Structures are given as C-alpha cells and as structure tokens.
Amino acid sequence: MNVNLPCNIFHKDFDYFHELVVHDEFVNIGCFQYVSGLIAGYSIGIPPLVHFGTPLQIERLVPPIVRGEKKICLAISEPYAGSDVGNIITTAVKSPCGKF
C-alpha cells in the first residue's frame, strides 16, 4: 500500500502518538469537539479494516480515506459486546411500505 502521510511518516509507523499530535495541532485552530468529530471516524474505523479486511479492500479503501476523499465509521452489530455501546438495546422494524 502506498499512502503518503505528512512529514514522511510511513503508514505502518503511524501510531497513537502521531494521532495525539494531529489532534493537538487541529485543536489549536478551533473547537476540540469539532476536531474529534472530523478525526474520530477514521481513527476507530480504519483499524478494523486494516486488521480484518482483504488486501484488495485495504488497497482500495485506506488511501482515499487517509487523503480525505472517502469517509469511514465503525458500525457495532453486537450492542451487548461492551465499550460505550454496551447498554444499547435496538429493535429493527420494517417500514409500512415494506421497503425499509
């Protein structure tokens, strides 16, 4: 995978320290909550893709996400699994038209 990051950091070397620096630099230009909203999606969405995605998925999706051309999020399918979604209980109901 060829992803060019600022300061010549290789994507495999990008870690939580680098993420902290990115957050800190962005906070200097505005509101922390806004910055977290911009960054949180890829910081929790890319790791599962990199660890569990196929090589083709990783090659096709990660570079445009890092460049800001695509967006990613983390969807939780097991709400009782823990973390901040541990107490969520959901119910799926089909729409009256049956399409959704």
C-alpha positions as CSV (number, residue, x, y, z in Angstrom):
1,M,0.0,0.0,0.0
2,N,1.4,3.4,-0.9
3,V,0.0,6.1,1.4
4,N,2.0,9.3,1.8
5,L,1.5,10.9,5.2
6,P,2.8,14.3,6.2
7,C,6.4,14.6,7.5
8,N,7.3,11.4,5.6
9,I,5.8,9.1,8.1
10,F,5.1,5.7,6.7
11,H,1.6,4.4,7.3
12,K,2.9,1.4,9.3
13,D,4.7,3.8,11.7
14,F,1.6,6.0,12.4
15,D,0.6,5.2,15.9
16,Y,-1.3,6.8,18.9
17,F,1.5,9.3,19.5
18,H,1.1,10.6,15.9
19,E,-2.7,10.7,16.4
20,L,-2.2,12.7,19.5
21,V,0.0,15.2,17.7
22,V,-2.7,15.5,14.9
23,H,-5.4,16.1,17.5
24,D,-3.3,18.7,19.3
25,E,-2.5,20.6,16.1
26,F,-6.1,20.7,15.0
27,V,-7.3,21.8,18.4
28,N,-5.1,24.9,18.1
29,I,-7.3,26.1,15.2
30,G,-10.7,25.6,16.8
31,C,-13.1,23.7,18.9
32,F,-11.9,20.2,20.2
33,Q,-15.4,18.6,19.7
34,Y,-15.4,19.7,16.1
35,V,-12.0,18.2,15.5
36,S,-12.9,15.0,17.3
37,G,-15.9,14.7,15.0
38,L,-13.6,15.0,12.0
39,I,-11.0,12.6,13.2
40,A,-12.8,10.0,15.3
41,G,-14.4,8.3,12.3
42,Y,-11.2,7.3,10.7
43,S,-9.3,6.7,14.0
44,I,-11.8,4.0,15.0
45,G,-12.9,2.9,11.5
46,I,-9.6,2.2,9.8
47,P,-8.0,-0.3,12.3
48,P,-10.7,-3.0,11.9
49,L,-10.5,-2.5,8.1
50,V,-6.7,-2.9,8.2
51,H,-6.8,-5.9,10.6
52,F,-9.7,-7.8,9.1
53,G,-10.1,-6.5,5.5
54,T,-8.9,-8.3,2.5
55,P,-5.7,-7.0,0.8
56,L,-7.9,-5.7,-2.0
57,Q,-10.3,-3.8,0.4
58,I,-7.3,-2.3,2.2
59,E,-5.6,-1.2,-1.0
60,R,-8.8,0.2,-2.5
61,L,-10.2,1.9,0.6
62,V,-7.5,3.1,3.0
63,P,-5.6,5.5,0.7
64,P,-8.7,7.6,-0.2
65,I,-9.8,7.6,3.4
66,V,-6.5,8.9,4.6
67,R,-6.5,11.5,1.8
68,G,-10.0,12.7,2.8
69,E,-11.7,11.5,-0.4
70,K,-13.8,8.8,1.4
71,K,-15.3,8.6,4.9
72,I,-15.4,5.6,7.3
73,C,-17.1,4.8,10.5
74,L,-17.3,1.9,12.9
75,A,-20.7,0.1,13.0
76,I,-21.4,-2.0,16.0
77,S,-23.5,-5.1,15.3
78,E,-23.4,-6.6,18.8
79,P,-24.6,-4.0,21.2
80,Y,-24.0,-6.2,24.3
81,A,-20.3,-6.7,23.4
82,G,-19.1,-3.8,25.6
83,S,-17.5,-0.4,25.2
84,D,-19.6,2.7,25.1
85,V,-22.4,0.8,23.3
86,G,-22.7,-1.9,25.9
87,N,-26.2,-1.0,27.2
88,I,-27.9,-0.2,23.9
89,I,-30.9,-2.3,23.0
90,T,-32.2,-1.9,19.5
91,T,-35.1,-3.3,17.5
92,A,-35.5,-3.4,13.8
93,V,-38.9,-2.7,12.4
94,K,-39.9,-2.8,8.7
95,S,-41.5,0.3,7.3
96,P,-45.2,0.2,6.4
97,C,-44.3,0.0,2.7
98,G,-42.1,-3.0,3.4
99,K,-39.1,-1.4,1.5
100,F,-37.1,-0.3,4.5
